[in-house]
Amino acid sequence: MTVGPTVLGLRPRAAAESAPARVRSVRGAASTLGALAVLVGFAGAWVPSAWGDEAATMSGALRDLPALLRLTTQVDAVHGVYYAVAHGWLALTGESVVALRLLSALAVGAAVAGTVVLADRLASRRVAVVAGLVLLALPRMTWAATEGRSAALATALAVWTTVALVSAVGAPRSRWRWVVYGALVAAGTCTWMLLALLPAAHLVGLLWWRRSWRALVAPAVAVVAGWCVAAPFLLVAVGQRGQVGWIPAPGLRTLRQVGLDQWFGTTPWSSLPLALVCWSLVAVAVVTHLRRGVGAGGVVPLAAAWLVLPPLAAIAWSVVASPLYVPKYLAFTAPALALLVAVGVDALARDRARLVGVTAVVVLLAAPAWYEERTPTAKDRSDWADVADGVRAGAATGDAVVFSDLHDADGRVRVPARAIAVAYPGAFVGLRDVTRDPVAAAEGRLWDLSVPVADAGRELAAVDRVWWVVDHRSGVQGAQREDLERLGFHVVSVDEQTSADVVLLEREG
């Protein structure tokens, strides 16, 4: 017996002769909402200062490919594919954090477009449009659009991998569709390690949707094949787990992270109202699906498994093995939330006016978080742009610069202050980094090392001014100052910033 889309739970299509028109229509809706997502995501993305994670991206992406390969095999395999993509992107656009954020905004646009296609396939055009609008407004996505990191790209891959799954389910005899799905599973896993959890969620969602173990045979084969292809990457990445040794173990705060921070932002006054509305709509979607029973369709089963299982698996691993759960690491689950919210909106608001009204409420509730994400210190309270501007405003070609380490709120070393120069290279053009030991590219490190100021006496003897970028929490602050004073320099001015002070020293006499 030929298995058709109605039996599979996919939304029945119109007559065959209208199929081309439908394809053009959904492509138009997906393209429009995807473009709107790019605009919403990138607007104001140039305002926040860069921070450590984005400087790490710049450090990796600006290397030649052999040096990038050394970096990924030594310390940062989990970001290797993203660094390679960013490498090519920056070669086209120029080397800046803003360019990295544009790449992320484009990836968010691709995720929104794919979500529209997916919802149109599984539910209806109404649900598709609402899902696209909700996703482009969700704080986790508007944050990802301003972050020069892999979250946005991982989310886009998650969406289009799910589209490939649904396409293959709708044409089970088409082997090439399963090959495409398996290839995307492998590509997603190699781009972001936690995306290996997505196909497991797909299988659970399919089982709930289709209620048949036989329906899992083809997708399970494709998933296992994809995992096998990605296995070497996973082995290397797991071996580098020391890179995430800073992640705290799960605790009471994890409840808040899952309920609020994961998708709605970290400021309670703005995230709580949005979370309450969205979770209520998710509950409506699930209850409506359960009431409809067999034949209710696949959007809720797939989206619910996609939404719930990856965070639960990450938390479980954090409990039994080593801490892994960080809300932003699961950004790729945001489209699942948008799908469920859209189904809930559709169930409650059957007429167009109510549909528009409820959707508008969700979008407007997300607006405060959008604004907060675009303030100058939105990135981990970083004010690196001000630090760089402090140097740029007074430095002259031939001056020296000395960096200390930057620390987090708990006093732990986060990154060397030299990372500020990586993020804002234009502010340090012409300056002599006299303590730099350039070993990063050759040894596969993220950052160059620093020699003691006392060992840079010969280089400092040739300059009359030093720009000292120093974190007041740095343990080497006193030693560096003593060495600089011993070499004949005295403090002329101090420009105090949160991340680091910019101290100008001049040679005495």
VEXDREN-2710 file (C-alpha; in Angstrom, 1 decimal):
% VEXDREN-2710
k/r/px/py/pz
1/MET/0.0/0.0/0.0
2/THR/1.3/3.5/-0.9
3/VAL/1.6/5.6/2.2
4/GLY/0.3/9.1/1.7
5/PRO/0.8/12.4/3.5
6/THR/-2.6/12.1/5.3
7/VAL/-1.7/8.7/6.8
8/LEU/1.7/10.1/7.8
9/GLY/0.0/13.0/9.7
10/LEU/1.3/15.7/7.4
11/ARG/-1.2/18.4/6.5
12/PRO/-3.0/17.4/3.3
13/ARG/-2.2/19.5/0.3
14/ALA/-4.5/21.1/-2.1
15/ALA/-5.1/19.7/-5.6
16/ALA/-2.0/18.8/-7.5
17/GLU/-2.4/21.5/-10.0
18/SER/-2.1/24.1/-7.2
19/ALA/1.1/22.6/-5.8
20/PRO/3.4/25.0/-7.6
21/ALA/1.4/28.0/-6.4
22/ARG/1.6/26.6/-2.8
23/VAL/5.4/26.2/-3.0
24/ARG/5.8/29.8/-4.3
25/SER/3.5/31.0/-1.5
26/VAL/5.3/29.3/1.3
27/ARG/8.6/30.4/-0.1
28/GLY/7.4/34.0/-0.2
29/ALA/6.3/33.8/3.4
30/ALA/9.5/32.1/4.5
31/SER/11.7/34.6/2.7
32/THR/9.8/37.6/4.0
33/LEU/9.9/36.5/7.6
34/GLY/13.5/35.4/7.3
35/ALA/14.5/38.8/5.9
36/LEU/12.5/40.5/8.7
37/ALA/14.3/38.3/11.3
38/VAL/17.7/39.5/9.8
39/LEU/16.7/43.1/10.1
40/VAL/15.3/42.7/13.7
41/GLY/18.3/40.7/14.7
42/PHE/21.0/42.9/13.3
43/ALA/19.4/46.2/14.2
44/GLY/21.6/47.7/17.0
45/ALA/24.0/44.7/16.9
46/TRP/26.9/47.1/16.6
47/VAL/26.1/48.8/20.0
48/PRO/27.2/46.1/22.6
49/SER/30.9/45.8/23.3
50/ALA/32.6/42.7/22.3
51/TRP/33.5/40.2/25.0
52/GLY/35.6/37.1/25.6
53/ASP/33.7/34.6/23.5
54/GLU/33.6/36.8/20.5
55/ALA/37.3/37.6/20.8
56/ALA/37.9/33.8/20.9
57/THR/36.0/33.6/17.6
58/MET/38.1/36.3/16.1
59/SER/41.3/34.6/17.4
60/GLY/40.3/31.4/15.7
61/ALA/38.7/32.7/12.5
62/LEU/41.6/35.0/11.6
63/ARG/44.2/32.2/11.4
64/ASP/45.1/30.4/8.3
65/LEU/43.6/27.0/7.9
66/PRO/46.6/24.9/9.1
67/ALA/46.8/27.0/12.2
68/LEU/43.0/26.7/12.7
69/LEU/43.3/22.9/12.4
70/ARG/45.9/22.9/15.1
71/LEU/43.7/25.0/17.3
72/THR/40.7/22.7/16.9
73/THR/42.7/19.5/17.5
74/GLN/44.3/21.0/20.7
75/VAL/41.6/23.0/22.5
76/ASP/38.5/24.1/20.6
77/ALA/37.2/21.3/18.4
78/VAL/33.6/22.1/19.4
79/HIS/33.9/25.5/17.5
80/GLY/36.1/24.3/14.7
81/VAL/33.5/24.2/11.9
82/TYR/32.1/27.6/13.0
83/TYR/35.6/29.1/13.0
84/ALA/36.1/27.8/9.4
85/VAL/32.8/29.3/8.3
86/ALA/33.7/32.6/10.1
87/HIS/37.1/32.5/8.4
88/GLY/35.6/32.5/5.0
89/TRP/33.0/35.1/6.0
90/LEU/35.5/37.6/7.4
91/ALA/37.6/37.2/4.3
92/LEU/34.7/38.6/2.3
93/THR/33.4/41.2/4.8
94/GLY/36.4/42.5/6.6
95/GLU/37.7/41.6/10.1
96/SER/35.3/42.9/12.7
97/VAL/33.0/41.7/15.5
98/VAL/30.1/43.5/13.8
99/ALA/30.7/41.4/10.7
100/LEU/30.5/38.2/12.8
101/ARG/27.2/39.4/14.2
102/LEU/25.9/40.0/10.7
103/LEU/26.7/36.4/10.0
104/SER/24.7/35.4/13.1
105/ALA/21.8/37.6/12.1
106/LEU/21.7/35.9/8.7
107/ALA/21.7/32.5/10.3
108/VAL/18.8/33.5/12.5
109/GLY/17.0/34.6/9.3
110/ALA/17.6/31.1/7.9
111/ALA/16.3/29.5/11.1
112/VAL/13.1/31.6/10.9
113/ALA/12.6/30.8/7.2
114/GLY/13.0/27.1/7.9
115/THR/10.6/27.2/10.8
116/VAL/8.0/28.8/8.5
117/VAL/8.5/26.0/6.0
118/LEU/8.4/23.3/8.7
119/ALA/5.2/24.7/10.3
120/ASP/3.5/25.1/6.9
121/ARG/4.3/21.4/6.2
122/LEU/3.1/20.0/9.5
123/ALA/0.3/22.4/10.5
124/SER/-1.0/25.3/8.5
125/ARG/0.0/28.6/7.0
126/ARG/-1.5/30.4/10.0
127/VAL/0.7/28.4/12.4
128/ALA/3.7/28.9/10.1
129/VAL/3.4/32.7/10.0
130/VAL/2.9/32.9/13.8
131/ALA/5.8/30.6/14.5
132/GLY/8.1/32.7/12.3
133/LEU/7.0/35.9/14.1
134/VAL/7.4/34.3/17.5
135/LEU/10.8/32.9/16.8
136/LEU/12.3/36.2/15.4
137/ALA/11.1/37.9/18.6
138/LEU/12.2/35.4/21.2
139/PRO/15.0/36.8/23.3
140/ARG/17.2/33.8/22.8
141/MET/17.1/34.3/19.1
142/THR/17.5/38.1/19.2
143/TRP/20.5/37.5/21.5
144/ALA/22.0/34.9/19.1
145/ALA/21.7/37.4/16.3
146/THR/24.0/39.8/18.1
147/GLU/26.6/37.2/19.2
148/GLY/29.6/36.3/17.1
149/ARG/29.4/32.7/18.2
150/SER/27.9/29.5/16.8
151/ALA/24.5/29.6/18.5
152/ALA/22.7/31.1/15.5
153/LEU/24.3/28.8/13.0
154/ALA/23.5/25.7/15.1
155/THR/19.9/26.8/15.4
156/ALA/19.6/27.2/11.6
157/LEU/21.1/23.7/11.1
158/ALA/18.7/22.3/13.7
159/VAL/15.7/23.7/11.9
160/TRP/16.7/22.6/8.4
161/THR/17.7/19.2/9.7
162/THR/14.1/18.8/11.0
163/VAL/12.7/20.0/7.7
164/ALA/14.8/17.3/6.0
165/LEU/13.4/14.7/8.4
166/VAL/9.8/15.7/7.7
167/SER/10.5/15.8/4.0
168/ALA/11.9/12.2/4.2
169/VAL/9.0/11.0/6.3
170/GLY/6.6/12.4/3.6
171/ALA/8.4/10.4/0.9
172/PRO/9.6/7.2/2.7
173/ARG/10.7/5.5/-0.5
174/SER/13.0/8.3/-1.5
175/ARG/16.4/7.1/-0.2
176/TRP/18.2/10.3/-1.2
177/ARG/16.0/12.3/1.3
178/TRP/17.2/10.0/4.1
179/VAL/20.8/10.5/2.9
180/VAL/20.3/14.3/3.1
181/TYR/18.9/14.0/6.6
182/GLY/21.8/11.8/7.7
183/ALA/24.3/14.2/6.2
184/LEU/22.7/17.1/8.1
185/VAL/22.8/15.1/11.3
186/ALA/26.5/14.7/10.8
187/ALA/27.1/18.4/9.8
188/GLY/25.0/19.7/12.7
189/THR/26.9/17.5/15.2
190/CYS/30.3/18.6/13.9
191/THR/29.2/22.3/14.0
192/TRP/27.9/22.1/17.6
193/MET/28.4/19.0/19.7
194/LEU/25.0/19.3/21.6
195/LEU/23.2/19.0/18.2
196/ALA/23.9/15.3/18.5
197/LEU/20.9/15.3/20.9
198/LEU/18.5/16.6/18.3
199/PRO/18.1/13.4/16.2
200/ALA/17.5/11.5/19.4
201/ALA/14.6/13.9/20.1
202/HIS/13.5/13.4/16.5
203/LEU/13.2/9.7/17.0
204/VAL/11.2/10.2/20.3
205/GLY/8.9/12.7/18.5
206/LEU/8.4/10.3/15.6
207/LEU/7.5/7.5/17.9
208/TRP/4.9/9.7/19.6
209/TRP/3.6/11.0/16.3
210/ARG/3.5/7.7/14.3
211/ARG/2.9/5.3/17.2
212/SER/4.9/2.6/15.4
213/TRP/8.3/1.2/15.9
214/ARG/8.6/0.4/12.3
215/ALA/8.3/4.1/11.5
216/LEU/11.7/4.5/13.2
217/VAL/13.7/2.1/11.1
218/ALA/14.7/4.5/8.2
219/PRO/15.3/7.6/10.4
220/ALA/17.3/5.5/13.0
221/VAL/19.5/4.2/10.2
222/ALA/20.1/7.7/8.9
223/VAL/20.8/9.0/12.5
224/VAL/23.3/6.3/13.3
225/ALA/25.0/6.8/10.0
226/GLY/25.3/10.6/10.7
227/TRP/26.6/9.9/14.2
228/CYS/29.2/7.5/12.9
229/VAL/30.4/10.1/10.4
230/ALA/30.7/12.6/13.3
231/ALA/32.2/10.2/15.7
232/PRO/35.9/11.3/15.3
233/PHE/34.8/14.9/16.0
234/LEU/32.9/13.8/19.1
235/LEU/35.8/11.9/20.4
236/VAL/38.1/14.9/20.1
237/ALA/35.6/17.3/21.5
238/VAL/34.8/15.1/24.5
239/GLY/38.5/14.8/25.1
240/GLN/38.7/18.6/25.4
241/ARG/36.0/18.8/28.2
242/GLY/38.5/20.7/30.3
243/GLN/37.6/23.8/28.2
244/VAL/34.2/23.9/30.0
245/GLY/35.5/23.3/33.5
246/TRP/34.1/26.7/34.5
247/ILE/30.5/25.4/34.2
248/PRO/28.9/25.1/37.6
249/ALA/27.1/21.9/38.6
250/PRO/23.2/21.9/38.5
251/GLY/21.4/23.4/41.5
252/LEU/18.4/25.4/42.3
253/ARG/19.3/28.1/39.8
254/THR/18.9/25.5/37.1
255/LEU/15.1/25.6/37.6
256/ARG/15.2/29.3/36.8
257/GLN/17.6/28.8/33.9
258/VAL/15.2/26.2/32.3
259/GLY/12.1/28.2/32.9
260/LEU/13.3/31.7/32.1
261/ASP/16.9/32.1/31.0
262/GLN/16.8/29.3/28.4
263/TRP/14.5/31.2/26.0
264/PHE/13.3/34.4/27.6
265/GLY/16.2/36.4/28.8
266/THR/17.9/36.9/32.2
267/THR/16.2/40.0/33.6
268/PRO/13.2/38.8/35.6
269/TRP/11.0/41.8/35.2
270/SER/11.0/41.5/31.4
271/SER/11.4/37.7/31.0
272/LEU/8.8/36.5/33.5
273/PRO/5.6/38.0/31.8
274/LEU/6.8/36.6/28.4
275/ALA/7.6/33.2/29.9
276/LEU/4.2/33.0/31.6
277/VAL/2.3/33.8/28.4
278/CYS/4.5/31.4/26.2
279/TRP/4.3/28.5/28.7
280/SER/0.5/28.9/28.9
281/LEU/0.3/28.7/25.1
282/VAL/2.6/25.7/25.0
283/ALA/0.2/24.0/27.5
284/VAL/-2.7/24.8/25.3
285/ALA/-0.9/23.3/22.3
286/VAL/-0.1/20.1/24.1
287/VAL/-3.6/19.7/25.6
288/THR/-5.2/20.4/22.3
289/HIS/-3.1/17.8/20.6
290/LEU/-3.9/15.2/23.3
291/ARG/-7.6/15.8/23.0
292/ARG/-7.5/15.3/19.2
293/GLY/-5.8/12.0/19.7
294/VAL/-4.6/9.8/16.8
295/GLY/-4.2/11.8/13.6
296/ALA/-3.6/15.1/15.4
297/GLY/-0.5/15.6/13.3
298/GLY/3.2/15.7/14.0
299/VAL/4.0/19.3/14.9
300/VAL/3.4/19.0/18.6
301/PRO/5.2/15.6/19.1
302/LEU/8.2/16.7/17.1
303/ALA/8.4/20.2/18.7
304/ALA/7.8/18.9/22.3
305/ALA/10.5/16.3/22.0
306/TRP/12.9/18.9/20.4
307/LEU/12.1/21.4/23.2
308/VAL/12.4/19.1/26.2
309/LEU/14.8/16.2/25.5
310/PRO/18.1/18.1/24.7
311/PRO/18.0/20.3/27.9
312/LEU/17.0/17.3/30.0
313/ALA/19.9/15.2/28.6
314/ALA/22.4/18.1/29.1
315/ILE/21.2/18.5/32.7
316/ALA/21.3/14.7/33.3
317/TRP/24.8/14.5/32.0
318/SER/25.8/17.4/34.3
319/VAL/24.5/15.5/37.3
320/VAL/26.0/12.1/36.5
321/ALA/29.2/13.0/34.7
322/SER/30.5/16.6/34.4
323/PRO/28.8/19.9/34.3
324/LEU/27.6/20.7/30.7
325/TYR/24.3/22.6/31.0
326/VAL/24.4/26.3/30.0
327/PRO/21.2/27.9/28.7
328/LYS/22.8/29.5/25.6
329/TYR/24.2/26.1/24.6
330/LEU/20.7/24.9/24.0
331/ALA/19.7/27.9/21.8
332/PHE/18.8/25.5/19.0
333/THR/15.6/24.4/20.9
334/ALA/14.1/27.9/20.5
335/PRO/12.3/27.0/17.2
336/ALA/10.5/24.2/18.9
337/LEU/9.2/26.6/21.5
338/ALA/8.0/28.9/18.7
339/LEU/6.2/26.1/17.0
340/LEU/4.4/25.1/20.2
341/VAL/3.5/28.7/21.0
342/ALA/2.1/29.1/17.5
343/VAL/0.0/26.0/17.8
344/GLY/-1.4/27.3/21.1
345/VAL/-2.2/30.7/19.5
346/ASP/-3.9/29.0/16.6
347/ALA/-6.0/26.9/19.0
348/LEU/-7.1/29.9/21.1
349/ALA/-7.7/32.5/18.4
350/ARG/-9.7/31.0/15.5
351/ASP/-10.5/34.4/13.9
352/ARG/-7.8/36.6/12.3
353/ALA/-8.3/39.5/14.7
354/ARG/-7.6/37.4/17.8
355/LEU/-4.8/35.7/16.1
356/VAL/-3.1/39.0/15.3
357/GLY/-3.8/40.3/18.8
358/VAL/-2.4/37.3/20.7
359/THR/0.7/37.2/18.4
360/ALA/1.2/40.9/18.9
361/VAL/1.1/40.4/22.7
362/VAL/3.9/37.8/22.5
363/VAL/6.1/40.0/20.3
364/LEU/5.6/43.1/22.4
365/LEU/6.4/41.3/25.6
366/ALA/9.7/40.3/24.0
367/ALA/10.6/43.9/23.1
368/PRO/12.2/44.9/26.4
369/ALA/14.7/42.0/26.2
370/TRP/15.5/43.0/22.6
371/TYR/16.4/46.5/23.9
372/GLU/18.4/45.2/26.8
373/GLU/20.5/43.0/24.5
374/ARG/21.5/46.1/22.5
375/THR/22.9/48.2/25.3
376/PRO/26.7/49.0/25.4
377/THR/27.4/46.5/28.2
378/ALA/24.9/43.8/27.3
379/LYS/27.6/41.2/26.7
380/ASP/28.5/39.9/30.2
381/ARG/28.8/43.6/31.4
382/SER/31.8/44.0/29.0
383/ASP/32.9/47.5/28.2
384/TRP/35.8/46.6/26.0
385/ALA/34.8/49.2/23.4
386/ASP/35.4/51.9/26.0
387/VAL/38.8/50.4/26.9
388/ALA/39.8/50.3/23.2
389/ASP/38.5/53.9/22.7
390/GLY/40.6/55.0/25.7
391/VAL/43.7/53.7/24.0
392/ARG/42.8/54.9/20.5
393/ALA/42.2/58.4/21.7
394/GLY/45.7/59.0/23.0
395/ALA/48.1/56.4/21.6
396/ALA/50.7/57.3/19.0
397/THR/52.6/55.1/16.6
398/GLY/55.6/53.6/18.4
399/ASP/54.1/53.7/21.9
400/ALA/54.3/50.4/23.8
401/VAL/51.3/48.5/25.2
402/VAL/51.3/46.0/28.2
403/PHE/48.4/43.7/29.0
404/SER/47.4/42.0/32.2
405/ASP/44.7/39.3/32.6
406/LEU/40.9/40.0/32.8
407/HIS/38.9/38.3/35.5
408/ASP/35.3/37.4/36.0
409/ALA/33.0/38.5/38.9
410/ASP/34.4/35.6/41.0
411/GLY/38.0/36.6/40.5
412/ARG/38.9/33.9/38.1
413/VAL/41.1/34.6/35.0
414/ARG/38.8/34.9/32.0
415/VAL/41.0/35.9/29.2
416/PRO/44.2/37.9/28.7
417/ALA/43.5/41.6/28.2
418/ARG/45.2/41.2/24.9
419/ALA/41.9/39.7/23.7
420/ILE/40.6/43.3/23.6
421/ALA/43.2/44.0/20.9
422/VAL/42.0/40.9/19.1
423/ALA/38.4/42.2/19.1
424/TYR/39.3/45.8/18.4
425/PRO/42.6/45.6/16.4
426/GLY/42.2/49.1/15.0
427/ALA/42.7/50.7/18.4
428/PHE/46.1/49.1/18.8
429/VAL/47.5/49.7/15.3
430/GLY/51.1/50.9/15.5
431/LEU/51.6/50.0/19.1
432/ARG/54.4/47.7/20.3
433/ASP/53.1/44.8/22.3
434/VAL/56.4/44.4/24.2
435/THR/55.4/41.4/26.4
436/ARG/53.7/39.3/23.8
437/ASP/55.0/35.8/23.3
438/PRO/53.4/34.8/19.9
439/VAL/52.9/31.1/20.4
440/ALA/49.1/30.8/19.9
441/ALA/49.1/29.9/16.2
442/ALA/52.1/27.6/16.3
443/GLU/51.0/25.7/19.4
444/GLY/47.3/25.5/18.8
445/ARG/46.4/27.9/21.7
446/LEU/43.6/30.4/21.7
447/TRP/45.8/33.2/23.1
448/ASP/49.4/34.3/22.9
449/LEU/51.3/34.2/26.2
450/SER/53.0/37.1/28.0
451/VAL/56.5/37.4/29.3
452/PRO/57.1/39.4/32.5
453/VAL/57.5/43.1/32.1
454/ALA/61.0/42.8/33.6
455/ASP/62.0/40.5/30.7
456/ALA/60.9/43.2/28.2
457/GLY/63.4/45.8/29.3
458/ARG/65.2/46.0/26.0
459/GLU/62.0/46.6/24.1
460/LEU/60.8/49.2/26.6
461/ALA/64.1/51.0/26.5
462/ALA/63.2/52.1/23.0
463/VAL/59.9/53.8/23.9
464/ASP/58.9/56.8/26.0
465/ARG/55.2/56.0/26.6
466/VAL/53.4/52.8/27.7
467/TRP/49.7/52.1/27.6
468/TRP/49.0/49.6/30.4
469/VAL/45.7/47.8/30.0
470/VAL/45.2/46.3/33.5
471/ASP/42.3/44.7/35.4
472/HIS/42.3/46.1/38.9
473/ARG/41.5/42.6/40.1
474/SER/44.6/41.2/38.4
475/GLY/47.1/39.4/40.7
476/VAL/50.0/40.8/38.6
477/GLN/49.0/44.4/38.8
478/GLY/51.4/45.3/41.6
479/ALA/54.3/43.4/40.0
480/GLN/53.8/44.9/36.6
481/ARG/53.6/48.4/38.0
482/GLU/56.8/47.9/40.1
483/ASP/58.6/46.6/37.0
484/LEU/57.5/49.5/34.9
485/GLU/58.5/52.0/37.5
486/ARG/61.9/50.2/37.9
487/LEU/62.4/50.7/34.2
488/GLY/61.9/54.4/34.5
489/PHE/58.2/54.9/33.9
490/HIS/55.6/56.8/36.0
491/VAL/51.8/57.0/35.9
492/VAL/50.5/60.0/34.1
493/SER/46.8/59.2/33.8
494/VAL/44.3/56.4/34.6
495/ASP/41.1/55.9/32.6
496/GLU/39.0/53.6/34.8
497/GLN/36.6/51.1/33.2
498/THR/34.8/48.1/34.5
499/SER/36.6/45.5/32.5
500/ALA/40.1/47.1/32.6
501/ASP/41.8/50.4/33.4
502/VAL/43.8/52.2/30.7
503/VAL/46.9/53.5/32.4
504/LEU/49.3/55.8/30.6
505/LEU/52.9/55.8/31.8
506/GLU/55.7/58.0/30.6
507/ARG/59.4/57.8/31.0
508/GLU/60.7/60.0/33.8
509/GLY/63.0/62.9/32.9
END
